[in-house]
Amino acid sequence: MKPSLSTISSPRPPRRAVRLERVPGLDYDVLDELLGYAVRRAQLAMQDSFQEAARGLDTTPARFTALVVIGANPGLSQTLLGKVLGIARSGAMQLTDWLEARGLVERRRAPNDARAWGVHLTPRGEKLAAKLKQRVAAQETQWTDKLSSRERSELFRLPSKRTA
């Protein structure tokens, strides 16, 4: 019998959340003028927010991304999964192995290429992905509700402008 979604054990202990607070009276010098510093602080805050949303579900941002992308693209190749995650194909294979060992995904032969395999969510993977999407979206809403519609749009636009 496979463990329940809430009892899957993690190979490493969860990261302890650290509050990102400005220290009163500390001079931050040029850091207050560096976009990279501000973006990194925001990324750390969002990572802590993700950890809160995923508490008890033994996942990481990469695992969450994989589940969502595989669910939206049944039969996705591990090579494409690696590209989405920005990791080598071997890393995507290891991630797929991890997900498969927990009954969240399965590999199936690609219908048009007997040498290729596609990755599909199992019913268990679909259930976990749905739960995570709901939790992560709710947690993120706590951050984005503080922004205007225009500010949210701009935040989504800026990274794509840089890479276009």
C-alpha positions in Angstrom: 0.0 0.0 0.0 1.3 3.4 -1.0 1.6 6.1 1.7 -1.0 8.9 1.8 -0.1 12.3 0.3 0.4 13.7 3.8 2.7 10.9 5.0 5.3 10.8 2.2 8.7 11.1 3.9 11.2 13.6 2.8 14.9 12.7 2.4 15.9 16.0 4.1 14.3 18.0 6.9 12.2 21.0 5.9 14.1 24.3 5.6 13.4 26.6 8.6 11.7 29.7 7.5 13.6 32.9 8.3 11.6 36.2 8.4 13.0 38.8 6.0 12.9 41.9 8.1 14.8 45.1 7.8 17.0 45.6 10.9 16.2 49.0 12.4 19.2 51.3 12.5 21.3 49.2 10.1 22.7 51.1 7.0 22.0 49.0 3.9 24.2 51.3 1.8 23.9 50.6 -1.9 21.7 47.5 -1.4 18.7 49.7 -1.2 19.4 50.9 -4.8 20.1 47.4 -6.3 17.3 45.8 -8.1 19.0 42.4 -7.8 19.0 42.7 -4.0 15.3 43.7 -3.9 14.3 40.8 -6.3 16.3 38.3 -4.3 14.6 39.4 -1.0 11.2 39.1 -2.8 12.2 35.6 -4.1 13.1 34.5 -0.6 9.9 35.8 0.8 7.9 34.0 -2.0 9.9 30.8 -1.3 8.9 31.0 2.3 5.3 31.5 1.2 5.6 28.4 -1.0 7.0 26.4 1.8 4.0 27.4 4.0 1.5 26.4 1.2 3.3 23.0 0.6 3.7 22.2 4.3 3.2 18.5 4.9 3.1 17.6 1.2 6.8 16.8 0.7 7.3 19.0 -2.3 9.6 21.7 -3.6 9.1 24.4 -6.2 10.7 22.1 -8.9 8.4 19.2 -8.0 5.4 21.5 -8.0 6.4 22.9 -11.4 6.9 19.4 -12.8 3.5 18.2 -11.6 1.7 21.2 -13.0 3.5 21.1 -16.4 3.1 17.3 -16.7 -0.6 17.6 -15.8 -1.1 20.3 -18.4 1.0 18.4 -21.0 0.4 14.7 -20.7 3.1 12.7 -22.4 5.7 15.4 -22.0 9.2 14.2 -22.6 11.8 14.3 -19.8 14.0 16.5 -22.1 11.2 19.1 -22.4 10.6 18.9 -18.6 14.3 19.6 -18.0 14.1 22.7 -20.3 11.0 24.0 -18.4 12.9 23.6 -15.1 16.2 24.8 -16.4 18.0 21.5 -15.5 19.8 18.9 -17.5 17.9 15.9 -18.9 19.6 13.7 -16.3 18.2 15.9 -13.5 14.7 15.7 -15.1 15.1 11.9 -15.1 16.0 11.9 -11.4 13.1 14.1 -10.7 10.8 11.8 -12.7 12.2 8.8 -10.9 11.4 10.5 -7.6 7.9 11.3 -8.6 7.3 7.8 -10.1 8.6 6.1 -6.9 5.9 7.9 -5.0 3.2 7.0 -7.5 2.6 10.5 -8.7 3.7 10.0 -12.3 4.1 7.2 -14.7 6.2 6.8 -17.9 4.4 5.6 -21.0 5.7 4.8 -24.5 5.1 7.7 -26.9 2.5 6.6 -29.4 4.5 7.8 -32.5 8.0 6.8 -31.4 8.7 3.4 -29.8 12.0 4.7 -28.4 10.5 7.7 -26.6 8.7 7.8 -23.3 6.2 10.4 -22.1 5.4 11.3 -18.5 1.8 11.3 -17.3 0.3 12.1 -13.9 -1.3 9.2 -12.1 -4.7 9.8 -10.3 -2.6 10.3 -7.1 -0.4 12.9 -8.9 -3.5 14.7 -10.2 -4.9 14.9 -6.7 -1.6 16.2 -5.3 -1.2 18.7 -8.1 -4.8 20.0 -7.6 -4.2 20.4 -3.8 -0.9 22.2 -4.3 -2.3 24.5 -7.0 -5.1 25.5 -4.7 -2.8 26.1 -1.7 -0.1 27.9 -3.7 -2.6 30.2 -5.4 -4.2 31.0 -2.1 -0.9 31.8 -0.5 0.2 33.9 -3.5 -3.0 35.9 -3.3 -1.9 37.2 0.0 1.0 38.9 -1.7 -0.6 39.9 -5.0 -3.7 41.4 -3.3 -1.4 44.2 -2.1 -0.7 45.1 -5.8 -2.9 46.9 -8.3 -3.9 45.1 -11.4 -1.4 47.3 -13.4 1.5 46.4 -11.0 0.8 42.7 -11.2 0.7 42.9 -15.0 4.0 44.8 -15.0 5.7 42.2 -12.7 4.7 39.4 -15.1 5.8 41.4 -18.1 9.2 42.5 -17.0 11.0 39.1 -16.9 9.6 38.2 -20.4 10.8 41.5 -21.8 14.3 40.8 -20.7 14.4 37.4 -22.3 12.5 38.3 -25.5 
